[in-house]
Amino acid sequence: MTDFRGSTITWLGHAVVHITTAKGTEILIDPFLKHNPKYPKNYKLPEKLDLLLLTHGHSDHLADAVAVAKRGSPQIVGIFELVAWMQSKGANDVVGMNVGGSYKYRDVTVSIVEARHSSSVEDDGKFLYAGEAIGFVIAIEGGPVIYHAGDTSVFSDMQIIRELYAPEIGLLPIGDHYTMGPKAAALAAKYLGVKTVVPIHYGTFPQLTGTPEELEGYLKGSGVKVLKPAPGEALH
């Protein structure tokens, strides 16, 4: 049984995740909303977001970030170059960090960890360098430690993430093609030592063929639980 300890995690299709802590801190990760075919169109994000976390600059993670930032004025946390680009687009409250750094906001400590992926922003027809792609470890006071891997392959240094942060819940991409698939995600879960996996970044586009059922098969007998919420279904 996964213990969310008063926090809520809602997967909104692709890599978009909305987290609400027991103390009411509102977090949105990788806002790909308007053109996300899996985004539940009747889902209402809170008017006021506290934190907007950005793993990298590709449009299927960043497309609605400027609009979300201007609407709710959240603090934007991410790799230095990407949040600097956000600032150039009118986002005022940015926290530029780098791999290994942590930032505390109320009842949440956000740590940036590495990912194995590329990152660029398409701006006026040109691709701009957007720093490194990253993942986030979100440690909630009195709540679970959540790892959002962003877009990544499996890599053995995920064991360092386990030793430093001890994540309990892993939000792991399983779609394949652009990220790791189910077999690699199962190995990632082993390296991370997570108790629960919520699959993300699958089923959105035809190339993303990995499924939660395949992941379950690779994790059979491991004791790791795979949760398979529908987009918009809250886990708590």
C-alpha beads as a LAMMPS data file, in Angstrom:
LAMMPS data file: protein, C-alpha beads

236 atoms
235 bonds

1 atom types
1 bond types

-500.0 500.0 xlo xhi
-500.0 500.0 ylo yhi
-500.0 500.0 zlo zhi

Masses

1 110.0

Atoms # bond

1 1 1 0.000 0.000 0.000
2 1 1 1.466 3.330 -1.054
3 1 1 1.446 5.903 1.742
4 1 1 0.940 9.396 0.327
5 1 1 0.583 10.832 3.857
6 1 1 -1.908 13.502 2.864
7 1 1 -0.275 14.488 -0.432
8 1 1 -1.965 14.035 -3.797
9 1 1 -0.327 13.156 -7.113
10 1 1 -2.300 13.609 -10.322
11 1 1 -0.893 12.507 -13.676
12 1 1 -2.285 14.673 -16.479
13 1 1 -1.019 12.745 -19.479
14 1 1 2.469 12.593 -20.985
15 1 1 4.926 13.922 -18.340
16 1 1 2.574 16.484 -16.761
17 1 1 2.125 15.965 -13.026
18 1 1 0.229 18.037 -10.461
19 1 1 1.206 17.533 -6.827
20 1 1 -0.611 18.989 -3.828
21 1 1 1.048 18.545 -0.438
22 1 1 -0.843 17.956 2.786
23 1 1 -0.119 21.579 3.725
24 1 1 -1.532 22.867 0.444
25 1 1 1.568 23.619 -1.624
26 1 1 0.647 23.337 -5.312
27 1 1 3.278 22.025 -7.740
28 1 1 3.036 21.547 -11.499
29 1 1 5.688 19.725 -13.513
30 1 1 6.271 20.027 -17.285
31 1 1 3.110 21.837 -18.461
32 1 1 2.214 20.395 -21.862
33 1 1 -1.505 21.106 -21.761
34 1 1 -3.244 22.589 -24.786
35 1 1 -1.903 20.186 -27.420
36 1 1 -1.486 17.176 -25.132
37 1 1 -3.942 14.568 -26.466
38 1 1 -4.060 12.816 -23.086
39 1 1 -4.675 15.931 -20.997
40 1 1 -8.127 15.715 -19.365
41 1 1 -9.872 18.737 -20.818
42 1 1 -12.190 19.142 -17.824
43 1 1 -9.299 19.224 -15.345
44 1 1 -8.977 22.546 -13.561
45 1 1 -5.569 23.510 -12.282
46 1 1 -5.610 25.725 -9.191
47 1 1 -5.699 29.449 -9.876
48 1 1 -2.597 29.868 -7.757
49 1 1 0.344 27.541 -8.301
50 1 1 3.289 27.734 -5.931
51 1 1 5.989 25.931 -7.918
52 1 1 6.413 25.252 -11.635
53 1 1 9.137 22.669 -12.239
54 1 1 10.658 22.292 -15.715
55 1 1 12.781 19.260 -16.575
56 1 1 13.962 20.433 -20.013
57 1 1 13.144 22.598 -22.991
58 1 1 11.387 20.311 -25.478
59 1 1 7.941 21.508 -26.477
60 1 1 6.124 18.437 -25.150
61 1 1 7.264 19.509 -21.677
62 1 1 7.483 23.288 -21.979
63 1 1 4.737 24.289 -24.425
64 1 1 2.439 25.992 -21.915
65 1 1 5.046 27.064 -19.376
66 1 1 5.015 30.768 -20.260
67 1 1 1.214 30.924 -20.188
68 1 1 1.061 29.090 -16.855
69 1 1 3.773 31.328 -15.407
70 1 1 1.963 34.501 -16.413
71 1 1 -1.398 33.265 -15.156
72 1 1 -0.527 32.037 -11.689
73 1 1 2.872 33.621 -10.953
74 1 1 4.473 30.468 -9.530
75 1 1 8.133 30.243 -8.687
76 1 1 9.779 28.556 -11.656
77 1 1 12.482 26.061 -10.777
78 1 1 14.828 24.430 -13.253
79 1 1 18.265 24.391 -14.813
80 1 1 19.807 27.868 -15.008
81 1 1 19.720 28.356 -18.789
82 1 1 16.099 27.259 -19.179
83 1 1 14.697 29.469 -16.438
84 1 1 16.745 32.372 -17.828
85 1 1 14.905 31.827 -21.129
86 1 1 11.624 31.810 -19.216
87 1 1 12.623 35.110 -17.628
88 1 1 13.263 36.567 -21.080
89 1 1 9.643 35.704 -21.919
90 1 1 8.264 37.652 -18.972
91 1 1 8.372 35.168 -16.106
92 1 1 9.446 37.156 -13.070
93 1 1 9.939 34.675 -10.236
94 1 1 12.601 32.190 -11.297
95 1 1 14.974 29.949 -9.370
96 1 1 17.816 28.893 -11.641
97 1 1 19.767 25.923 -10.306
98 1 1 22.090 23.199 -11.447
99 1 1 22.538 19.478 -10.926
100 1 1 23.129 18.618 -7.294
101 1 1 21.478 21.749 -5.901
102 1 1 18.440 21.910 -3.637
103 1 1 15.862 24.604 -2.988
104 1 1 13.453 24.780 -0.061
105 1 1 9.979 26.253 -0.480
106 1 1 7.651 26.077 2.530
107 1 1 7.145 22.351 3.199
108 1 1 8.954 21.154 0.064
109 1 1 12.632 20.670 -0.756
110 1 1 13.300 20.356 -4.492
111 1 1 16.590 18.819 -5.599
112 1 1 17.858 18.732 -9.171
113 1 1 19.380 15.463 -10.338
114 1 1 20.802 14.444 -13.669
115 1 1 18.906 12.907 -16.570
116 1 1 20.222 11.408 -19.798
117 1 1 18.497 13.346 -22.571
118 1 1 18.911 16.419 -24.761
119 1 1 17.401 19.853 -24.157
120 1 1 16.704 22.793 -26.433
121 1 1 14.039 25.455 -26.823
122 1 1 12.457 26.269 -30.153
123 1 1 12.184 30.054 -30.279
124 1 1 11.143 31.939 -33.413
125 1 1 12.135 29.040 -35.644
126 1 1 15.545 28.547 -34.043
127 1 1 16.686 25.923 -31.553
128 1 1 18.433 27.436 -28.544
129 1 1 20.613 25.723 -25.961
130 1 1 18.538 25.151 -22.820
131 1 1 21.078 23.697 -20.418
132 1 1 21.054 20.055 -19.365
133 1 1 17.964 17.909 -19.114
134 1 1 17.258 17.096 -15.465
135 1 1 15.044 15.215 -13.046
136 1 1 13.608 16.397 -9.748
137 1 1 13.499 14.887 -6.285
138 1 1 10.651 16.445 -4.317
139 1 1 10.901 15.830 -0.573
140 1 1 7.708 16.812 1.267
141 1 1 7.864 17.466 4.995
142 1 1 5.802 14.784 6.682
143 1 1 5.082 13.289 3.273
144 1 1 6.669 11.078 0.649
145 1 1 9.826 11.681 -1.351
146 1 1 8.835 11.793 -5.033
147 1 1 11.207 11.448 -7.987
148 1 1 10.149 12.833 -11.370
149 1 1 12.716 11.506 -13.808
150 1 1 11.902 13.854 -16.678
151 1 1 12.954 12.367 -20.005
152 1 1 15.794 9.944 -19.496
153 1 1 17.335 6.582 -20.211
154 1 1 18.266 4.353 -17.313
155 1 1 21.729 5.062 -15.904
156 1 1 23.610 3.384 -13.089
157 1 1 24.069 6.631 -11.139
158 1 1 20.384 6.395 -10.249
159 1 1 21.836 4.425 -7.343
160 1 1 23.358 7.698 -6.119
161 1 1 19.882 9.263 -6.182
162 1 1 18.778 6.354 -3.996
163 1 1 21.626 6.860 -1.525
164 1 1 21.239 10.638 -1.293
165 1 1 17.467 11.094 -1.375
166 1 1 15.773 7.690 -0.838
167 1 1 12.793 8.350 -3.132
168 1 1 9.675 6.324 -2.355
169 1 1 7.583 7.092 -5.443
170 1 1 9.081 7.157 -8.930
171 1 1 7.401 8.963 -11.805
172 1 1 9.242 7.176 -14.604
173 1 1 8.978 7.470 -18.406
174 1 1 8.240 4.136 -20.060
175 1 1 7.254 5.061 -23.628
176 1 1 10.536 4.098 -25.352
177 1 1 11.833 5.817 -28.549
178 1 1 12.660 9.161 -26.872
179 1 1 13.157 7.763 -23.345
180 1 1 13.651 4.417 -21.675
181 1 1 11.054 1.730 -22.243
182 1 1 9.459 -0.626 -19.713
183 1 1 12.416 -3.010 -19.354
184 1 1 14.855 -0.180 -18.678
185 1 1 12.349 1.537 -16.375
186 1 1 12.142 -1.647 -14.304
187 1 1 15.909 -1.559 -13.884
188 1 1 15.653 2.132 -12.977
189 1 1 13.137 1.261 -10.250
190 1 1 15.633 -1.273 -8.867
191 1 1 18.493 1.241 -8.897
192 1 1 16.309 3.891 -7.231
193 1 1 14.871 1.590 -4.576
194 1 1 11.391 3.060 -5.018
195 1 1 8.387 1.255 -3.561
196 1 1 5.918 2.593 -6.109
197 1 1 6.150 3.563 -9.792
198 1 1 3.716 5.805 -11.627
199 1 1 4.433 5.412 -15.365
200 1 1 4.574 8.611 -17.428
201 1 1 5.515 9.652 -20.975
202 1 1 3.726 6.809 -22.750
203 1 1 0.787 6.441 -25.112
204 1 1 0.742 10.109 -26.135
205 1 1 2.119 9.615 -29.635
206 1 1 2.434 6.507 -31.860
207 1 1 6.183 6.189 -31.247
208 1 1 5.653 5.803 -27.491
209 1 1 4.791 2.128 -27.455
210 1 1 5.731 1.102 -23.902
211 1 1 2.857 0.169 -21.570
212 1 1 2.335 -0.071 -17.795
213 1 1 1.433 -3.747 -18.228
214 1 1 4.862 -4.438 -19.733
215 1 1 6.460 -2.617 -16.815
216 1 1 4.449 -4.730 -14.373
217 1 1 5.713 -7.836 -16.102
218 1 1 9.350 -6.792 -15.740
219 1 1 8.788 -5.868 -12.073
220 1 1 6.956 -9.079 -11.174
221 1 1 8.235 -10.464 -7.898
222 1 1 10.203 -7.324 -7.046
223 1 1 7.694 -5.946 -4.561
224 1 1 7.472 -2.668 -6.484
225 1 1 3.887 -1.555 -7.036
226 1 1 2.880 -0.050 -10.390
227 1 1 0.010 2.415 -10.184
228 1 1 -1.888 3.010 -13.421
229 1 1 -4.097 6.080 -12.965
230 1 1 -6.139 7.484 -15.814
231 1 1 -5.162 11.061 -16.716
232 1 1 -6.764 13.331 -14.135
233 1 1 -7.248 10.583 -11.549
234 1 1 -5.828 11.674 -8.198
235 1 1 -3.592 9.332 -6.220
236 1 1 -3.704 9.882 -2.470

Bonds

1 1 1 2
2 1 2 3
3 1 3 4
4 1 4 5
5 1 5 6
6 1 6 7
7 1 7 8
8 1 8 9
9 1 9 10
10 1 10 11
11 1 11 12
12 1 12 13
13 1 13 14
14 1 14 15
15 1 15 16
16 1 16 17
17 1 17 18
18 1 18 19
19 1 19 20
20 1 20 21
21 1 21 22
22 1 22 23
23 1 23 24
24 1 24 25
25 1 25 26
26 1 26 27
27 1 27 28
28 1 28 29
29 1 29 30
30 1 30 31
31 1 31 32
32 1 32 33
33 1 33 34
34 1 34 35
35 1 35 36
36 1 36 37
37 1 37 38
38 1 38 39
39 1 39 40
40 1 40 41
41 1 41 42
42 1 42 43
43 1 43 44
44 1 44 45
45 1 45 46
46 1 46 47
47 1 47 48
48 1 48 49
49 1 49 50
50 1 50 51
51 1 51 52
52 1 52 53
53 1 53 54
54 1 54 55
55 1 55 56
56 1 56 57
57 1 57 58
58 1 58 59
59 1 59 60
60 1 60 61
61 1 61 62
62 1 62 63
63 1 63 64
64 1 64 65
65 1 65 66
66 1 66 67
67 1 67 68
68 1 68 69
69 1 69 70
70 1 70 71
71 1 71 72
72 1 72 73
73 1 73 74
74 1 74 75
75 1 75 76
76 1 76 77
77 1 77 78
78 1 78 79
79 1 79 80
80 1 80 81
81 1 81 82
82 1 82 83
83 1 83 84
84 1 84 85
85 1 85 86
86 1 86 87
87 1 87 88
88 1 88 89
89 1 89 90
90 1 90 91
91 1 91 92
92 1 92 93
93 1 93 94
94 1 94 95
95 1 95 96
96 1 96 97
97 1 97 98
98 1 98 99
99 1 99 100
100 1 100 101
101 1 101 102
102 1 102 103
103 1 103 104
104 1 104 105
105 1 105 106
106 1 106 107
107 1 107 108
108 1 108 109
109 1 109 110
110 1 110 111
111 1 111 112
112 1 112 113
113 1 113 114
114 1 114 115
115 1 115 116
116 1 116 117
117 1 117 118
118 1 118 119
119 1 119 120
120 1 120 121
121 1 121 122
122 1 122 123
123 1 123 124
124 1 124 125
125 1 125 126
126 1 126 127
127 1 127 128
128 1 128 129
129 1 129 130
130 1 130 131
131 1 131 132
132 1 132 133
133 1 133 134
134 1 134 135
135 1 135 136
136 1 136 137
137 1 137 138
138 1 138 139
139 1 139 140
140 1 140 141
141 1 141 142
142 1 142 143
143 1 143 144
144 1 144 145
145 1 145 146
146 1 146 147
147 1 147 148
148 1 148 149
149 1 149 150
150 1 150 151
151 1 151 152
152 1 152 153
153 1 153 154
154 1 154 155
155 1 155 156
156 1 156 157
157 1 157 158
158 1 158 159
159 1 159 160
160 1 160 161
161 1 161 162
162 1 162 163
163 1 163 164
164 1 164 165
165 1 165 166
166 1 166 167
167 1 167 168
168 1 168 169
169 1 169 170
170 1 170 171
171 1 171 172
172 1 172 173
173 1 173 174
174 1 174 175
175 1 175 176
176 1 176 177
177 1 177 178
178 1 178 179
179 1 179 180
180 1 180 181
181 1 181 182
182 1 182 183
183 1 183 184
184 1 184 185
185 1 185 186
186 1 186 187
187 1 187 188
188 1 188 189
189 1 189 190
190 1 190 191
191 1 191 192
192 1 192 193
193 1 193 194
194 1 194 195
195 1 195 196
196 1 196 197
197 1 197 198
198 1 198 199
199 1 199 200
200 1 200 201
201 1 201 202
202 1 202 203
203 1 203 204
204 1 204 205
205 1 205 206
206 1 206 207
207 1 207 208
208 1 208 209
209 1 209 210
210 1 210 211
211 1 211 212
212 1 212 213
213 1 213 214
214 1 214 215
215 1 215 216
216 1 216 217
217 1 217 218
218 1 218 219
219 1 219 220
220 1 220 221
221 1 221 222
222 1 222 223
223 1 223 224
224 1 224 225
225 1 225 226
226 1 226 227
227 1 227 228
228 1 228 229
229 1 229 230
230 1 230 231
231 1 231 232
232 1 232 233
233 1 233 234
234 1 234 235
235 1 235 236
